[in-house]
């Protein structure tokens, strides 16, 4: 991965997210999310309106990170788009404080820009 893009991603993740919300959808593997994303890019539609809206933002917007946390997993998926280049990174939950432990028990999406 380009070091400049990685530094930009890390700097964005240090900021407070623009928006965070709970989502009902839970997965046991983030590859499922990336497979849904690939299908969405071809079809431009999804049966779940929330997922469609998230994918719409990811497709149409630039220089952002969509962080998805499934309560089923011990890491988060960062769907990044920097300078019109898509990057996908899984990051582990490390040194969970009480607030993060609470967040780990729900599915959520956070938007960063």
Residue pairs with C-beta under 8 A, 6 or more apart in sequence:
1 87
2 85
5 80
5 82
5 83
5 85
5 87
8 63
8 82
9 65
9 78
9 80
9 82
9 87
9 89
12 64
12 65
12 112
12 113
13 65
13 67
13 78
13 112
15 112
17 67
17 110
17 111
17 112
18 111
18 112
18 113
19 110
19 111
20 108
20 109
20 110
20 111
21 108
21 109
22 106
22 107
22 108
23 50
23 68
23 107
23 108
23 109
24 50
24 107
25 48
25 50
25 51
25 70
25 107
26 70
26 71
26 72
26 107
27 33
27 70
27 72
27 73
28 70
28 72
28 73
29 73
30 68
30 70
30 73
30 75
30 77
30 90
33 68
33 77
33 79
34 77
34 88
36 46
36 51
36 55
37 55
37 58
37 79
39 46
40 46
40 51
40 52
40 55
40 59
41 55
41 59
45 52
46 52
46 55
54 66
54 109
57 64
57 66
57 111
58 64
58 66
58 79
58 81
61 81
61 113
62 81
62 82
62 83
62 84
63 81
63 82
63 83
63 113
64 80
64 81
64 111
64 112
64 113
65 78
65 79
65 80
65 81
65 111
65 112
65 113
66 78
66 79
66 80
66 109
66 110
66 111
66 112
67 76
67 77
67 78
67 79
67 109
67 110
67 111
67 112
68 76
68 77
68 79
68 107
68 108
68 109
69 76
69 77
69 103
69 104
69 106
69 107
69 108
69 109
69 110
70 77
70 107
71 104
71 105
71 106
71 107
74 92
74 93
75 90
75 91
75 92
75 93
76 90
76 91
76 93
77 88
77 89
77 90
78 87
78 88
78 89
78 90
78 91
79 86
79 88
80 86
80 87
80 88
80 89
81 87
93 100
93 104
96 104
